[in-house]
Amino acid sequence: MSQDSQETASQKDIATNWVTSSRFIFYVSVFALLALVLGNCTKLFTSGFKKTTPEVNTSSQYKPEYK
């Protein structure tokens, strides 16, 4: 009975226990995904999209001006 409650060092090792290692990999991947999304949102919020006004020929405008 006492032998069942004791865990050996090999059961706690992440390299031999696939349940522990898969849980660890899952949490690391969730953290990495959240960090990536938060970093991109922060970058977009601080810099934003810069609106440019390109030069358009007068003949190509919505109301063209002809010479």
Secondary structure as UniProt FT lines:
FT   HELIX           2..5
FT   HELIX           9..12
FT   TURN            14..16
FT   HELIX           18..47
FT   HELIX           58..60
//
